[in-house]
């Protein structure tokens, strides 16, 4: 049962690396596997059987999500934007209480921790509005080294919750090239970006783990701030009372699902 659950979590995380407004890191936080994922990857050879058992269904799901299910989720976002975006908002909101409980159990709460949350929230909101200023255009000439660089920088959006890899690729001008290359399995683009992404993810993971080990509460409140900031890109456009009610119930449904996941985990 846990294999299937982790597989579907991986699918969602994979789609988060592709679709605008959805962050892979946020979904890892929502599913309660962010820290465990870092530990399993960085300490893989310390207990490779246990870590492989945990990572395999997630990695498999990520691959399936990127290759196959991103279009499915994109269909729901385009055809049922209010319901889909509201459910994601509910999932994010539902994850926050357990995150706060976890960090406060590990480190005694101090008022200045809120400062880290507010700063991260502000940055998250700013990147949301920044994303709207860019289109999906691509550049005409892409070298191997530049594509590696793009993959490396993209890793920030994959690892850091609330920082969208979409906006990073838009700023670099390779978002549409990236999407087309995935759909067409165009390896001259995918291989250098994949190499850069792998190296960047390792570096970001080590840095994040270092911060969690030495500044646990500050880092976790920053993660929570970025996570809450991602809500603003998902806010649906509602034009009637009926749509507001629909959005509210979908948010409640997402909140409920998020807490079911936490109970399952326990």
FENJOJO-V995582 format. One record per backbone hydrogen bond with DSSP energy under -1.0 kcal/mol. CO is the residue of the C=O (numbers start at 0). NH is the residue of the N-H. If there is no record, write none. Layout:
co: <CO/CO>
nh: <NH/NH>
This chain:
co: <0/1/2/3/4/5/6/7/8/9/10/11/14/14/18/22/23/24/25/26/27/28/32/33/34/35/36/37/38/40/42/46/47/48/49/50/51/54/55/56/57/58/59/60/61/62/63/63/64/68/69/70/71/72/73/74/75/79/80/81/82/83/84/85/86/87/88/89/94/95/96/97/98/99/100/101/102/109/110/112/113/114/115/116/117/118/119/120/121/122/123/124/125/126/129/130/142/143/144/145/146/147/148/149/150/152/153/154/155/159/163/164/165/166/167/168/172/173/174/175/176/177/178/179/180/184/185/185/186/188/189/190/191/192/193/194/195/196/197/198/199/200/201/202/203/204/205/206/207/208/209/210/214/215/216/217/218/219/220/221/222/223/224/225/227/228/239/240/241/242/243/244/245/246/247/248/249/250/251/252/253/254/255/256/257/258/259/260/261>
nh: <4/5/6/7/8/9/10/11/12/13/14/15/17/18/21/26/27/28/29/30/32/31/36/37/38/39/40/41/42/43/45/50/51/52/53/54/55/58/59/60/61/62/63/64/65/66/67/68/69/72/73/74/75/76/77/78/79/83/84/85/86/87/88/89/90/91/92/93/98/99/100/101/102/103/104/105/106/112/113/116/117/118/119/120/121/122/123/124/125/126/127/128/129/130/132/133/146/147/148/149/150/151/152/153/154/155/157/158/159/162/167/168/169/170/171/173/138/177/178/179/180/181/182/183/185/186/188/189/190/192/193/194/195/196/197/198/199/200/201/202/203/204/205/206/207/208/209/210/211/212/213/214/218/219/220/221/222/223/224/225/226/227/228/229/230/231/243/244/245/246/247/248/249/250/251/252/253/254/255/256/257/258/259/260/261/262/263/264/265>
